[in-house]
Amino acid sequence: MNIKNKIQRYVRVLKITKKPTKEEFFASSKVTGLGLLLIGAVGFVIFFIAYLSGIFN
């Protein structure tokens, strides 16, 4: 695949994309934030269990 074709594909994709509305942006932000909190909580629980079991002592 040559560079010209690749650039044309990128331009085509950029032409069909749109800026999200405020509602879409806030919904995406909420889902992302909740995912980060969930992953952090799971990591903390795993660390806490390992700490209590004496792995880090």
C-alpha positions in Angstrom: 0.0 0.0 0.0 1.5 3.3 -1.0 1.4 6.5 1.0 -1.1 8.3 -1.3 -3.7 5.6 -0.8 -3.2 5.6 2.9 -3.7 9.4 3.1 -6.8 9.1 0.9 -8.3 6.6 3.3 -7.5 8.8 6.3 -9.2 11.8 4.6 -12.3 9.7 3.8 -12.6 8.7 7.4 -12.2 12.3 8.6 -14.9 13.5 6.2 -17.5 11.1 7.7 -16.7 11.8 11.3 -18.6 14.4 13.4 -18.0 16.3 16.5 -20.0 14.8 19.5 -22.8 16.7 21.0 -22.5 17.8 24.7 -24.7 14.9 25.7 -22.6 12.4 23.9 -19.4 13.8 25.3 -20.7 13.8 28.9 -22.0 10.3 28.5 -18.6 9.1 27.1 -16.9 10.9 30.0 -19.1 9.3 32.6 -18.5 5.8 31.2 -14.8 6.4 31.0 -14.7 7.8 34.5 -16.7 4.8 35.9 -14.4 2.4 34.1 -11.3 4.1 35.6 -12.8 4.0 39.1 -13.8 0.3 38.7 -10.4 -0.7 37.5 -8.8 1.2 40.3 -11.1 -0.3 42.9 -10.3 -3.8 41.6 -6.6 -3.1 41.8 -6.9 -1.7 45.3 -8.9 -4.8 46.5 -6.2 -7.1 45.0 -3.4 -5.1 46.6 -5.2 -5.1 50.0 -5.8 -8.8 49.9 -2.2 -9.4 49.0 -1.1 -7.0 51.8 -3.3 -8.8 54.4 -2.1 -12.2 53.3 1.5 -11.1 54.0 2.9 -11.1 50.5 4.3 -7.6 50.9 5.6 -8.1 54.5 
